[in-house]
Amino acid sequence: MSRRTKEPPRGWQFWRRAFWTRPALLVLYGLLAGVLGLVALVDVPDGIRDAVAMRRAVECPAGTMRVEPEVDPPKGCLERIPVTLSGPWHSRGPGSDWHLMVERDAEYVLFAETDVPTSGSRRLTDNAEAEALLWEGTPVAIELPAGDRVETEAWGHRGWVQTLFLGMFAASGLPMLFEAARLKRGTADGWWSVRGEKVGLMALSPLMAIACLLAIPSMLGLVPLMLGLRLHWVAVVVLLSLGLVVFAVIRQGAVRARPGVEG
């Protein structure tokens, strides 16, 4: 029996022509990643101001407590709402999503939902009565009847630190994809060509060094952050990973500087 061969792709079947690996499109992907990263990083200063104000805030007066989530939340104070916990939901990765339910017309309705780190999520139980603390409409802590407080991922400085790491990781795609486009362009027929070698692991070029300085510390810093560890442990992980990346970059530069050694 003769072996069946695939027919060559037709002109309109662009997905069978490695369409997404064209050098011009790799540049476009890099620009999109850079814009997303920049948008996240721009929000960091506002996050820092909110974190400082949140930690210094007092509880709102009892008369300002909302009974419906559609009402605009009070500003500049911590709002206390009696809730019933429902969850965890979507708990496959670090942390879990919890629903905060309130009773309305003899039935429970969703008031808000929040992400709780893994360590805090283990201290919560489904259908438990609790009180939620909200900062301008965002749940930042859950207080159990025994007085135990479980902080959410939006509490204090955790929120803007997570935004910083996500922005850094997204921004790392800009130099990384630019380097991929440069390598692909060197073996292709042009910026819109699908020919050329596949781009896999790339050498530690200047662009890749910048990408690693952004991606590795931010990616590793997100792990203890989402597990609910203290911020000083997050700082330790980030500094250690940053030191390793800087060491690798310096060592690679020393190797390139040796006579007769190609990069």
Sequence and secondary structure as in RCSB ss.txt:
>XXXX:A:sequence
MSRRTKEPPRGWQFWRRAFWTRPALLVLYGLLAGVLGLVALVDVPDGIRDAVAMRRAVECPAGTMRVEPEVDPPK
GCLERIPVTLSGPWHSRGPGSDWHLMVERDAEYVLFAETDVPTSGSRRLTDNAEAEALLWEGTPVAIELPAGDRV
ETEAWGHRGWVQTLFLGMFAASGLPMLFEAARLKRGTADGWWSVRGEKVGLMALSPLMAIACLLAIPSMLGLVPL
MLGLRLHWVAVVVLLSLGLVVFAVIRQGAVRARPGVEG
>XXXX:A:secstr
          TT GGGGTGGG HHHHHHHHHHHHHHHHHHHHTHHHHHHHHHHHHH  B  GGG  SSTTS   S
SSEEEEEEEEEEEES SSSSEEEEEEEEETTEEEEEEEEEE HHHHTT  TT EEEEEEETTEEEEEE TTS EE
E TTSTTHHHHHHHHHHHHHHTHHHHHHHHHHHHHHHSSSTT   S    S    HHHHHHHHHHHHHHHHHHHH
HTT  HHHHHHHHHHHHHHHHHHHHHHHHHHHSTT   
